[in-house]
């Protein structure tokens, strides 16, 4: 058995099953498509469930893949052990009603012994307790010795998740040798020690469980094979765990060179190296498939992984952003098998850098909050609620909270913290369906038997069609009458079904004795276009011939805005950089709303440059061409793909000269000149790392100009200006007058404050070697208190002034300390904190000036009376 690299093993596996008539498919996206039961793809079969159930016809009855997977149930344990990980690759060969046990078993053995050259005497097989057929194949056809076959029960060797396809399975184990075992006489393939490693599982899906204990045989049984690529690499490289495999080690060495540590030298450092390696790899693949950081769903998983990796970088002594450098190594190790990583490299690295920098700021905020909690704590125990808030709101890990608490001789109420964490997990679990039991759960499809709709809307305005299905009140109907609200499916249509951010068409459908108003058009995964209609006149029946006619004026406006979205993305990439990717869009008749990956607000100069660039292409009257071509050819042309989207072998490419080339199934104008003009309305934040531009074209620009002129003219009239062109100059004059008035008011406030302070000084109390004056001023806000403090401090060097202001529902405290009082030991920050705490508040600040808040207004007078004593205890 010779050493093999992970990338070589992957290729040998896929080539082997291609030689057995399997279609090699690229890995599906980590984002499940048309499957709400999963947050992220977590197994090789998960993206192909509908092939197994028969809901969707597979591209071939024999398929092989290497599927990237994420499992998030054990994130806390990643790094602590060398077995846990979130990212892994699953090799698989699948049969959808084609071959069965004989071929699956024979090919598994052939690959292991001939291709991988594993010694036969070190391979063991498990089968289901009652599966005599598999036993006979293994022993009589393959020639495996019966004493190397173990029969196990339903818990171990029967694959079943709720109702749906299920069946017995057969697993292959590799014996790593007695030196890896536990030494017990009972040690075998079912032992928990490290000697016997299960690496291949062949599931014989031959029954269809009804969920009530009945297992009728399937008419066409399936094969579902799963083999962990990392596990196989461990065997072929004779290493103990996935972190010692060549590709993982290359990533880890990058981290080591940054942190100046070496794996295997220090237990705590090893934990951090494993965390950073696994989490950065998972995050890189997730971003490559279109996952964006957020505070919910898969975006929250991504953010959590990145923050945990960044935190462990700090534990290794790395305080500057470094994860992007680690991601570069991940991309380098995996780009051969996953070219999308290299295609999206700029985007991946930029997003990771921004997220890491954001976390650095967040963790600093958390540190300050923790310092405040410790300062106010008299029980020497940080509450579980505070620890959870630090973790949940600030991304502050519990281990860091415990570490800092220990430095102050404090502990953390971990029981309450874990309770809050469990409550959060239960909320998250309730928010998404169980990914295992529901993995095979399908939904009844009212249109299951309806063939896909032919779309003629790219080239035709109207079409004669036949009604093939009607849905009313959640049920199929044969006929409907005036007043009914229905979903109507035709054999062909010119109505565009909402997809790709383009809204669905509206319009009318008419028959010989019926008229229907179409209020929206959608399409399902089976490509049935569903016209959401109200029957206005007459009766419509399945089989009727109708005329479908969208609102073409509206459609033309939508087409202008959709083409504008393509031009906008191309311009943004030229102005901002190639990290810009579409992160969402809405294209309707009113405007285009385009979300894109970028990490700062655009400057006015950048926005103007983008807008000018789009308008230059419009004024150049560039032809817009649409072609269908093989996906590889489209990529060679440089066509942009939608971030995170998966495409078939043939794609539709929309091009505006050399300026813009994109994969797109939407409708477009045939020349950029038809957009008329392009105008940006707004640029805002849509989410972390995502900006949003809203813009208009054609008639939308005309509407915008009319609205803007109306506002200008109304404003000029209100200011009694005869000429609107004078508006800017007049506005500047008004602003200057307001500023002058504000300055005069501030001077008057200062005079009043000085008079008030002068009165207060006359009644100052002696506190040791300094004087203290206090006052409660109703209606005074923070700014007024600050002015009074400035006056007091400049009036006497030996003075400590403590003023309270009550303004509506707020109470503020301000403390000022003169120069001489400072020398005597008075400290404004400590005084403000002590006085505020007597009134149920808190605060602090610099030695010469500080502010605080108070919650209990009824205790303000008492707190102010105590100020002199507080100062007396502080000064010499």
C-alpha positions in Angstrom: 0.0 0.0 0.0 1.7 3.2 -1.1 1.3 6.8 0.2 -1.2 8.9 -1.7 -2.1 12.6 -1.4 -5.7 13.6 -0.7 -6.2 15.2 -4.1 -4.8 12.2 -5.9 -7.1 9.8 -4.0 -10.2 12.0 -4.9 -9.3 11.9 -8.6 -8.6 8.1 -8.6 -12.0 7.4 -7.0 -13.9 9.6 -9.5 -11.9 8.2 -12.5 -12.6 4.6 -11.3 -16.4 5.0 -11.2 -16.4 6.9 -14.5 -14.8 3.7 -15.9 -17.8 1.8 -14.6 -20.3 3.9 -16.5 -21.0 6.6 -13.9 -21.5 10.3 -14.7 -19.1 12.4 -12.8 -21.0 15.4 -11.4 -19.3 18.4 -9.7 -20.0 18.9 -6.1 -23.3 20.5 -5.4 -23.4 23.9 -3.6 -23.3 23.8 0.2 -26.5 25.8 0.1 -29.4 23.3 -0.3 -31.5 24.0 -3.4 -35.3 23.5 -3.0 -34.8 21.8 0.4 -35.8 23.6 3.5 -35.0 20.6 5.7 -31.3 21.4 5.7 -29.3 24.4 6.7 -26.2 23.2 4.9 -25.5 20.2 2.8 -24.2 17.6 5.3 -23.8 14.4 3.2 -23.1 13.1 -0.3 -26.7 12.0 -0.8 -28.4 15.1 0.5 -28.4 17.1 -2.8 -29.7 14.0 -4.6 -32.7 13.1 -2.5 -35.2 13.9 -5.2 -33.3 11.6 -7.6 -33.8 8.8 -5.1 -37.5 9.5 -4.4 -38.2 9.9 -8.2 -39.4 13.5 -7.9 -36.7 14.6 -10.3 -35.1 12.5 -13.1 -31.3 12.2 -12.7 -29.0 13.1 -15.5 -27.9 9.5 -15.6 -28.9 6.4 -13.6 -25.2 6.0 -12.5 -23.6 9.0 -10.8 -20.4 9.6 -8.9 -19.4 12.7 -6.9 -17.1 14.2 -4.3 -19.4 16.3 -2.3 -18.3 19.1 0.1 -20.2 18.9 3.4 -20.6 21.0 6.6 -21.8 19.6 9.9 -22.3 22.0 12.7 -23.6 20.0 15.6 -20.2 19.8 17.4 -18.6 23.2 16.7 -17.6 23.5 20.4 -15.6 20.3 20.3 -13.7 21.1 17.1 -10.1 21.5 18.1 -10.5 20.0 21.5 -10.2 16.6 20.0 -8.4 15.6 16.8 -11.5 13.8 15.5 -14.1 16.6 15.3 -14.4 18.8 12.2 -17.0 20.9 10.5 -15.9 20.6 6.9 -15.3 17.3 5.1 -15.6 15.7 1.6 -17.8 12.7 0.9 -17.0 10.4 -2.0 -20.0 8.6 -3.4 -21.2 6.3 -6.2 -25.0 6.2 -6.7 -27.4 4.0 -8.6 -30.9 5.2 -9.2 -32.7 2.0 -10.0 -29.8 0.6 -12.1 -27.2 -1.8 -10.5 -27.5 -3.2 -7.0 -25.7 -5.3 -4.5 -23.5 -7.5 -6.7 -21.9 -4.5 -8.6 -21.7 -2.2 -5.6 -19.9 -4.7 -3.5 -17.6 -5.9 -6.3 -16.6 -2.4 -7.3 -16.0 -1.3 -3.6 -13.6 -4.3 -3.2 -11.9 -3.7 -6.5 -11.2 0.0 -5.7 -9.8 -0.8 -2.3 -7.6 -3.7 -3.3 -6.6 -2.9 -6.8 -6.6 0.9 -7.0 -5.7 1.7 -3.4 -3.7 -1.6 -3.1 -4.9 -2.2 0.4 -3.9 -5.6 1.8 -6.9 -7.9 1.8 -6.0 -9.4 5.2 -6.4 -5.9 6.8 -9.9 -5.3 5.4 -13.0 -6.3 7.4 -16.6 -6.1 6.4 -19.8 -5.6 8.4 -23.3 -6.5 7.1 -26.8 -6.3 8.5 -27.7 -9.2 10.8 -30.2 -10.8 8.4 -28.7 -9.9 5.1 -27.7 -13.3 3.8 -27.6 -12.1 0.2 -24.8 -9.6 1.1 -22.9 -12.4 3.0 -23.0 -14.7 0.0 -21.8 -12.0 -2.3 -18.9 -11.1 -0.1 -17.8 -14.7 0.6 -18.8 -16.6 -2.6 -18.3 -14.0 -5.3 -15.6 -11.7 -3.8 -13.8 -14.3 -1.8 -13.7 -12.6 1.6 -13.1 -15.0 4.4 -16.2 -15.5 6.6 -14.1 -14.8 9.7 -13.5 -11.2 8.4 -17.2 -10.5 8.1 -19.2 -9.3 11.1 -23.0 -9.3 11.3 -24.4 -6.3 13.3 -27.9 -5.2 14.2 -30.3 -2.6 13.0 -28.7 0.2 15.0 -25.4 -0.2 13.2 -26.1 -1.7 9.8 -29.6 -0.6 8.7 -29.8 2.9 7.2 -33.2 4.6 7.9 -34.3 8.2 8.5 -38.0 8.4 9.1 -40.3 7.4 6.2 -38.9 6.9 2.7 -36.2 4.8 1.1 -34.2 2.7 3.5 -32.4 -0.6 3.8 -29.4 -2.6 5.1 -25.9 -1.5 4.6 -22.4 -3.0 4.4 -19.4 -1.2 5.8 -15.7 -1.7 5.1 -13.1 -1.4 7.9 -9.3 -1.1 7.8 -7.3 -2.7 10.5 -4.5 -0.3 11.5 -2.8 -2.9 13.6 -2.6 -4.0 17.2 -0.4 -1.1 18.2 -3.5 1.2 17.7 -5.8 -1.1 19.7 -7.0 -1.2 23.3 -5.4 -4.6 23.9 -8.7 -6.2 25.1 -9.5 -9.8 24.1 -12.8 -8.5 22.7 -11.2 -5.9 20.5 -12.8 -6.0 17.0 -14.6 -3.9 14.4 -17.2 -2.8 16.9 -14.7 -1.6 19.4 -14.4 2.1 20.3 -10.6 2.1 20.1 -8.6 3.4 17.1 -7.5 0.1 15.6 -10.4 -0.6 13.2 -11.4 2.4 11.0 -14.7 2.3 9.1 -14.2 4.2 5.9 -16.8 2.9 3.3 -20.5 2.5 3.7 -22.7 1.0 1.0 -26.4 1.4 1.6 -28.8 -0.9 -0.2 -31.9 1.2 -0.4 -34.4 -1.7 -1.2 -37.3 -0.9 1.1 -39.7 2.0 1.4 -40.6 2.6 5.0 -44.1 4.0 5.6 -43.1 5.3 9.1 -45.3 2.8 10.9 -42.9 -0.2 10.9 -43.8 -1.5 7.4 -41.1 -2.1 4.9 -42.5 -3.0 1.5 -39.7 -3.7 -1.1 -39.0 -0.9 -3.7 -39.7 -1.8 -7.3 -36.3 -0.3 -8.3 -33.8 -0.4 -5.4 -31.0 2.1 -5.2 -27.4 2.2 -4.2 -26.2 5.1 -2.0 -22.5 4.9 -1.1 -20.6 7.2 1.2 -16.9 7.3 1.9 -15.1 10.0 3.9 -12.2 11.3 1.8 -10.3 12.5 4.9 -10.6 9.0 6.5 -9.4 7.3 3.4 -6.5 9.7 3.2 -5.6 9.0 6.8 -5.4 5.3 6.0 -3.3 5.8 2.8 -1.0 8.2 4.6 -0.8 6.2 7.8 -1.7 9.1 10.0 -3.9 9.2 13.1 -6.3 11.9 12.2 -7.6 14.2 9.5 -5.4 17.2 10.7 -2.3 15.2 9.8 -3.4 14.6 6.2 -1.2 16.4 3.6 -3.7 19.2 2.6 -4.6 20.0 6.2 -1.0 20.0 7.2 -0.1 22.5 4.4 -2.8 24.8 5.7 -1.7 24.3 9.2 1.9 25.2 8.3 0.7 28.5 7.0 -0.8 29.2 10.3 2.3 28.0 12.1 4.5 30.4 10.1 2.3 33.3 11.0 2.0 32.5 14.7 5.6 31.0 15.0 4.3 27.7 16.4 4.7 24.1 15.4 2.0 21.4 15.5 2.6 18.7 18.1 4.8 20.8 20.4 2.2 22.2 22.8 -1.3 20.8 23.6 -3.1 24.2 23.9 -1.4 25.5 20.7 -2.5 22.3 18.9 -6.1 23.0 19.8 -5.9 26.5 18.3 -4.1 25.2 15.1 -6.9 22.6 14.6 -9.7 25.1 15.1 -8.2 27.7 12.7 -7.4 25.0 10.1 -10.9 23.5 10.1 -12.9 26.7 10.5 -11.1 28.7 7.9 -11.4 25.8 5.4 -15.2 25.5 6.1 -15.6 29.3 5.9 -13.7 29.5 2.6 -15.9 26.9 1.0 -19.1 28.4 2.4 -18.3 31.9 1.1 -17.3 30.3 -2.3 -20.8 28.9 -2.5 -22.5 32.2 -1.6 -23.0 32.2 2.1 -22.6 35.7 3.6 -22.0 36.4 7.3 -25.2 37.3 9.3 -26.8 36.8 12.6 -29.1 34.0 11.6 -29.2 30.7 9.7 -26.2 29.6 7.7 -24.8 33.1 7.8 -24.6 32.9 11.6 -22.7 29.6 11.3 -20.2 31.2 9.0 -19.8 34.2 11.3 -19.3 31.9 14.3 -16.7 29.8 12.5 -14.7 32.9 11.5 -14.9 34.4 15.0 -13.8 31.2 16.7 -10.9 31.0 14.3 -9.9 34.6 15.0 -10.2 34.1 18.7 -7.8 31.2 18.5 -5.4 33.3 16.5 -5.3 35.7 19.5 -4.6 32.7 21.8 -1.6 32.0 19.6 -0.4 35.6 20.0 -1.6 36.8 16.6 -3.4 40.1 17.1 -3.4 41.4 13.5 -5.9 40.1 10.8 -4.4 36.8 9.4 -7.3 34.5 8.3 -7.2 35.8 4.7 -3.7 34.4 4.4 -4.9 31.1 5.8 -7.8 31.1 3.3 -5.2 31.7 0.4 -3.6 28.4 1.5 -7.1 26.7 1.5 -7.8 27.9 -2.0 -4.3 26.8 -3.2 -4.8 23.3 -1.8 -8.3 22.8 -3.3 -8.6 24.8 -6.5 -7.8 21.8 -8.7 -11.0 20.0 -7.6 -13.0 23.2 -6.8 -12.2 25.9 -9.4 -14.9 28.1 -8.1 -12.6 28.9 -5.1 -10.0 30.5 -7.4 -12.8 32.3 -9.4 -14.1 33.8 -6.2 -10.7 34.3 -4.5 -10.8 38.1 -4.4 -14.3 38.1 -2.9 -13.5 35.3 -0.3 -10.3 37.0 0.9 -11.9 40.4 1.2 -15.0 39.2 3.1 -12.9 37.2 5.6 -10.6 40.2 6.2 -13.6 42.5 6.8 -15.3 40.0 9.1 -12.1 39.5 11.1 -11.5 43.2 11.5 -15.1 43.7 12.6 -14.7 40.9 15.2 -11.5 42.6 16.5 -13.6 45.7 17.3 -16.4 43.6 18.7 -14.2 41.7 21.1 -12.7 45.0 22.3 -16.3 46.2 23.1 -16.9 42.9 24.9 -13.7 43.4 26.9 -14.9 46.8 28.1 -18.3 45.4 29.1 -16.7 42.6 31.0 -14.4 45.1 32.8 -17.6 47.0 33.9 -19.3 43.8 35.0 -16.2 42.9 37.1 -15.9 46.4 38.6 -19.5 46.4 39.8 -19.5 42.8 41.0 -19.2 42.2 44.8 -20.1 38.5 44.8 -16.9 37.4 42.9 -19.2 35.5 40.5 -20.1 36.6 36.9 -23.7 35.7 36.3 -24.6 33.2 33.6 -26.9 35.8 32.0 -24.0 38.3 31.7 -21.7 35.5 30.3 -24.4 34.6 27.8 -24.9 38.2 26.8 -21.1 38.6 26.2 -21.1 35.4 24.1 -24.4 36.0 22.2 -24.2 39.7 21.6 -20.5 40.4 21.5 -19.2 37.1 20.2 -17.1 36.9 23.4 -16.2 33.2 24.0 -17.0 31.7 27.4 -13.4 30.4 27.8 -12.2 34.0 27.4 -14.7 35.2 30.0 -13.6 32.5 32.4 -9.9 33.3 31.8 -10.3 37.1 32.5 -12.6 36.3 35.5 -9.9 34.1 37.0 -7.4 36.9 36.7 -9.6 38.9 39.1 -10.2 35.9 41.4 -13.7 35.4 40.1 -15.7 32.5 38.7 -18.5 32.3 36.1 -21.9 30.8 36.8 -21.5 28.2 34.0 -24.7 26.3 34.9 -26.9 29.3 34.1 -24.7 30.1 31.0 -25.1 26.5 29.7 -28.9 26.7 30.4 -29.1 29.9 28.3 -27.0 28.3 25.6 -29.3 25.3 25.6 -32.4 27.5 25.3 -30.8 29.2 22.3 -30.0 25.9 20.7 -33.6 24.8 21.2 -34.9 28.0 19.6 -32.5 27.4 16.7 -33.6 23.8 16.4 -37.3 24.8 16.4 -36.5 27.3 13.7 -35.2 24.8 11.3 -36.4 21.2 10.6 -34.3 18.2 11.8 -31.8 17.6 9.0 -31.8 13.8 9.6 -35.3 12.6 10.1 -36.7 15.1 7.6 -34.0 14.4 5.0 -36.4 12.3 2.9 -39.6 14.2 3.7 -41.1 15.5 0.5 -44.2 17.6 0.0 -47.2 16.7 -2.0 -47.0 18.4 -5.3 -50.3 19.2 -6.9 -48.6 19.6 -10.3 -46.5 16.5 -10.0 -47.8 15.0 -13.3 -47.8 18.2 -15.2 -45.0 18.5 -17.9 -42.8 21.6 -17.8 -44.2 24.8 -19.5 -42.6 25.9 -22.8 -41.5 29.5 -22.4 -41.9 31.6 -25.6 -41.5 35.0 -23.9 -38.0 35.7 -25.1 -39.1 36.1 -28.7 -42.9 36.4 -28.7 -45.4 38.8 -27.1 -48.5 36.5 -27.2 -49.1 32.8 -27.7 -51.9 30.4 -28.3 -51.8 27.8 -25.5 -53.7 25.0 -23.9 -54.8 24.9 -20.3 -53.2 21.8 -18.7 -53.9 22.3 -15.0 -56.0 24.5 -12.7 -55.4 24.9 -8.9 -58.2 26.4 -6.8 -58.2 26.5 -2.9 -55.2 24.2 -2.7 -56.7 21.5 -4.9 -56.7 20.6 -8.6 -59.9 21.6 -10.4 -61.3 20.8 -13.9 -63.2 24.1 -14.3 -63.6 27.4 -12.6 -66.0 30.3 -13.0 -66.1 34.1 -12.8 -64.8 35.5 -9.5 -62.6 32.5 -8.7 -59.0 33.1 -7.8 -56.8 30.4 -9.3 -53.4 29.1 -10.3 -53.4 28.3 -14.1 -50.8 26.2 -15.9 -50.5 26.3 -19.7 -48.5 24.1 -22.0 -46.7 27.2 -23.2 -46.6 30.9 -22.3 -45.1 34.2 -22.9 -45.5 35.2 -19.2 -42.2 35.4 -17.4 -42.3 33.4 -14.1 -40.6 35.2 -11.2 -37.0 34.1 -10.8 -33.4 35.4 -10.7 -34.7 38.6 -9.0 -36.9 39.5 -12.0 -40.6 39.8 -11.0 -43.3 37.8 -12.7 -45.4 39.2 -15.5 -49.0 40.4 -15.2 -51.5 40.7 -18.0 -54.5 38.8 -19.4 -55.4 35.3 -20.6 -58.5 35.0 -22.7 -60.5 32.1 -24.1 -63.6 32.0 -26.4 -66.0 32.7 -23.6 -63.7 33.7 -20.7 -61.3 36.5 -19.6 -58.7 36.1 -16.8 -56.7 38.9 -15.1 -53.2 37.7 -14.4 -51.8 39.3 -11.2 -48.5 37.5 -11.0 -46.6 34.6 -12.5 -44.3 32.2 -10.7 -42.7 28.9 -11.5 -41.9 25.8 -9.4 -38.8 23.5 -9.4 -40.5 21.4 -12.1 -40.5 24.5 -14.4 -44.3 24.8 -14.4 -45.2 28.4 -15.0 -48.1 29.2 -12.6 -50.3 32.2 -13.7 -52.0 33.6 -10.6 -55.3 34.8 -11.9 -58.8 36.0 -11.2 -61.5 34.8 -13.6 -63.3 38.0 -14.6 -65.8 36.6 -17.1 -67.0 33.2 -18.1 -65.8 29.7 -17.3 -62.3 28.2 -18.0 -61.7 24.5 -18.2 -58.7 22.1 -18.5 -58.1 21.6 -22.2 -59.4 25.0 -23.3 -57.4 26.9 -25.9 -56.4 30.4 -24.7 -54.4 33.5 -25.7 -51.7 34.5 -23.2 -50.8 38.2 -23.4 -48.5 39.9 -20.8 -48.7 43.6 -20.1 -45.9 44.4 -22.6 -45.4 48.0 -21.6 -44.6 46.9 -18.1 -42.4 44.0 -19.4 -40.4 46.5 -21.4 -39.7 48.6 -18.3 -38.7 45.5 -16.4 -36.3 44.5 -19.3 -34.7 47.9 -19.2 -34.0 47.6 -15.5 -32.7 44.0 -15.8 -30.2 45.0 -18.5 -29.3 48.0 -16.3 -28.5 45.6 -13.4 -26.0 43.8 -15.7 -24.3 47.0 -16.7 -24.3 48.2 -13.1 -22.5 45.1 -11.9 -19.9 45.4 -14.7 -19.3 49.1 -13.8 -19.0 48.3 -10.1 -16.3 45.7 -10.7 -14.4 48.1 -12.9 -14.6 50.9 -10.3 -14.3 49.0 -7.0 -12.6 45.7 -7.9 -13.3 42.1 -8.8 -14.4 41.2 -5.3 -17.8 42.7 -6.2 -20.3 39.9 -6.7 -24.1 40.1 -7.0 -25.6 39.2 -3.6 -29.2 39.7 -4.6 -31.4 41.8 -6.8 -35.0 42.9 -7.5 -35.9 44.0 -11.0 -39.4 45.3 -11.5 -41.0 48.0 -13.7 -40.3 50.8 -11.2 -36.5 50.4 -10.5 -33.6 48.0 -10.1 -32.4 47.2 -6.6 -28.9 45.6 -6.8 -27.1 44.1 -3.8 -23.4 43.5 -4.1 -20.5 42.4 -2.0 -18.5 45.4 -0.8 -17.3 46.6 2.5 -17.6 50.3 2.7 -20.0 53.0 1.6 -19.2 54.3 -1.9 -17.9 57.8 -2.1 -19.8 60.3 -4.2 -16.9 60.2 -6.7 -17.1 56.4 -7.0 -20.9 56.5 -7.4 -20.6 59.2 -10.1 -18.0 57.2 -11.9 -20.2 54.1 -11.9 -23.2 56.0 -13.1 -21.2 57.7 -15.9 -19.8 54.4 -17.0 -23.3 52.9 -17.4 -24.6 55.9 -19.2 -21.6 55.8 -21.6 -22.6 52.2 -22.6 -26.2 53.3 -23.0 -25.3 56.2 -25.2 -23.0 54.0 -27.3 -26.0 51.9 -28.3 -24.3 48.6 -27.8 -26.2 45.6 -29.1 -27.3 43.1 -26.3 -26.9 39.5 -27.5 -28.3 36.3 -26.0 -26.7 32.9 -26.7 -27.0 29.5 -25.3 -23.7 27.6 -25.0 -21.9 24.9 -22.9 -21.0 26.2 -19.5 -17.2 25.7 -20.0 -17.4 27.8 -23.1 -19.3 30.5 -21.3 -16.6 30.6 -18.5 -13.9 30.9 -21.1 -15.7 33.9 -22.5 -15.5 35.4 -19.0 -19.2 35.3 -18.3 -20.2 36.2 -14.7 -22.1 33.5 -12.8 -24.6 34.4 -10.1 -22.8 34.1 -6.7 -23.6 30.7 -5.1 -25.8 29.5 -8.0 -25.4 26.1 -9.7 -25.9 25.8 -13.4 -26.5 22.9 -15.9 -24.2 22.0 -18.8 -25.9 24.5 -21.2 -26.3 28.1 -20.0 -27.8 31.3 -21.3 -25.3 34.1 -21.6 -26.4 37.8 -22.0 -23.7 40.1 -23.4 -23.5 43.8 -23.9 -20.4 43.9 -26.1 -17.2 43.3 -24.1 -18.5 45.4 -21.3 -20.8 42.9 -19.7 -21.2 39.1 -20.0 -23.4 37.2 -17.5 -25.2 33.9 -17.1 -28.9 34.9 -17.0 -32.3 33.4 -17.7 -34.1 36.8 -17.6 -35.5 39.0 -20.3 -33.5 42.0 -21.7 -33.6 44.8 -24.3 -31.8 44.1 -27.5 -29.8 47.3 -27.4 -28.4 49.4 -24.5 -29.8 52.6 -26.1 -33.3 51.4 -25.2 -32.5 52.0 -21.5 -32.7 55.8 -22.3 -30.8 56.9 -19.3 -29.6 55.5 -16.0 -29.7 57.3 -12.6 -28.7 56.1 -9.1 -31.3 56.9 -6.5 -29.5 55.7 -3.4 -26.6 53.7 -2.0 -27.0 52.0 1.4 -26.0 49.1 3.5 -28.0 45.9 3.0 -26.1 43.6 5.4 -22.7 43.1 6.8 -20.3 43.3 3.8 -23.2 43.9 1.4 -24.1 47.3 -0.2 -27.3 48.1 -2.0 -27.8 50.5 -5.0 -31.3 51.5 -6.2 -31.5 53.0 -9.6 -34.0 53.8 -12.4 -33.9 53.8 -16.2 -36.1 55.1 -19.0 -39.5 56.5 -17.8 -38.2 56.1 -14.2 -35.6 58.7 -14.8 -38.3 61.0 -16.2 -40.4 60.5 -13.1 -37.4 61.2 -10.9 -36.6 64.4 -12.7 -40.2 65.6 -12.4 -40.4 64.8 -8.7 -37.1 66.5 -8.0 -38.1 69.6 -9.9 -41.4 69.7 -8.0 -39.5 69.6 -4.7 -37.1 72.3 -5.8 -39.9 74.6 -7.0 -42.0 74.1 -3.8 -39.0 74.8 -1.6 -38.2 78.0 -3.6 -41.8 79.1 -3.2 -41.8 78.5 0.5 -38.7 80.7 0.8 -40.3 83.3 -1.4 -37.7 83.0 -4.2 -38.7 84.0 -7.7 -35.9 82.0 -9.2 -35.2 78.4 -8.1 -31.6 78.8 -9.3 -31.1 81.1 -6.2 -32.0 78.2 -3.9 -28.4 77.0 -3.0 -27.2 80.5 -2.2 -30.2 81.3 -0.2 -30.0 78.0 1.8 -26.4 78.9 2.7 -27.5 82.3 4.0 -30.2 80.7 6.1 -27.8 78.2 7.5 -25.3 80.9 8.4 -28.0 82.9 10.1 -29.1 79.8 12.1 -25.4 79.2 13.1 -25.1 82.8 14.2 -28.2 82.5 16.3 -27.0 79.3 17.9 -23.7 80.9 18.8 -25.5 83.9 20.4 -27.7 81.4 22.4 -24.6 79.6 23.6 -23.1 82.8 24.8 -26.3 83.6 26.8 -26.3 80.1 28.2 -22.6 80.6 29.3 -23.5 83.9 31.0 -26.4 82.3 32.8 -24.2 79.3 33.8 -21.5 81.7 35.1 -24.1 83.5 37.2 -25.5 80.3 38.6 -22.0 78.9 39.4 -21.0 82.2 41.1 -24.0 81.8 43.4 -23.1 78.1 44.1 -19.5 79.0 44.9 -20.6 81.3 47.7 -22.2 78.2 49.3 -19.4 75.7 48.7 -18.5 73.3 51.6 -15.1 72.6 52.8 -14.0 69.0 52.4 -10.5 68.5 53.8 -8.1 70.7 51.8 -10.6 71.5 49.0 -14.1 73.0 48.5 -17.1 71.2 47.1 -20.2 72.7 45.6 -23.2 70.7 44.5 -26.5 71.4 42.8 -29.5 69.8 41.1 -30.6 71.7 38.0 -34.0 70.9 36.6 -34.1 70.9 32.8 -30.4 70.8 32.3 -29.1 68.4 29.7 -25.6 67.0 29.4 -24.3 69.9 27.4 -25.6 72.4 30.0 -23.9 70.5 32.8 -20.7 70.4 30.9 -20.8 74.3 30.5 -21.5 74.7 34.2 -18.5 72.5 35.0 -16.2 74.5 32.7 -17.3 77.7 34.5 -16.7 76.2 37.9 -13.3 74.7 37.1 -12.1 78.0 35.7 -13.4 80.0 38.7 -11.4 78.3 41.5 -8.5 75.9 41.4 -9.4 74.3 44.8 -13.0 73.5 43.7 -14.7 70.2 43.1 -18.1 70.7 41.4 -20.8 68.0 41.4 -23.9 68.9 39.3 -27.0 66.8 38.6 -29.3 67.6 35.8 -32.9 66.2 35.4 -34.2 66.5 31.9 -37.4 64.6 31.2 -36.8 60.9 31.8 -33.0 61.3 32.0 -30.8 62.2 34.9 -27.1 63.0 34.4 -24.2 63.8 36.7 -21.2 65.9 35.9 -18.1 66.3 38.0 -15.3 68.9 37.5 -12.0 69.1 39.5 -9.8 72.2 39.6 -6.0 72.0 39.2 -5.2 72.4 42.9 -7.9 69.9 43.9 -6.3 67.4 41.5 -3.0 67.8 43.2 -4.7 67.1 46.5 -6.0 63.7 45.2 -9.5 64.5 44.0 -10.5 62.4 40.9 -13.5 63.3 38.9 -14.1 59.8 37.4 -14.1 58.1 40.8 -16.3 60.8 42.4 -18.8 60.6 39.5 -19.0 56.8 39.8 -19.4 56.8 43.6 -22.1 59.5 43.6 -24.0 57.9 40.7 -24.0 54.5 42.4 -25.8 56.0 45.3 -28.6 57.0 42.9 -28.7 53.6 41.1 -26.5 54.6 38.2 -22.9 54.2 37.1 -20.3 56.1 35.1 -16.7 57.5 35.3 -14.2 59.4 33.3 -11.0 61.4 33.4 -9.4 62.8 36.6 -10.4 66.4 35.8 -13.9 65.8 34.3 -16.4 62.9 34.3 -20.0 62.2 33.6 -22.4 59.5 34.8 -26.0 58.5 34.7 -28.5 58.1 37.5 -31.6 55.9 37.5 -33.3 56.6 40.8 -34.3 60.2 40.8 -35.6 60.0 44.4 -32.1 59.5 45.6 -30.4 62.3 43.7 -30.5 64.8 46.6 -29.1 62.3 49.1 -26.3 61.3 46.6 -25.4 65.0 46.1 -25.3 65.5 49.9 -22.8 62.6 50.2 -20.5 64.1 47.6 -18.6 66.2 50.1 -17.8 63.2 52.3 -16.7 61.2 49.2 -14.3 64.0 48.3 -13.1 64.3 51.9 -12.1 60.7 52.0 -10.2 61.0 48.8 -8.0 64.2 49.3 -5.0 64.7 51.5 
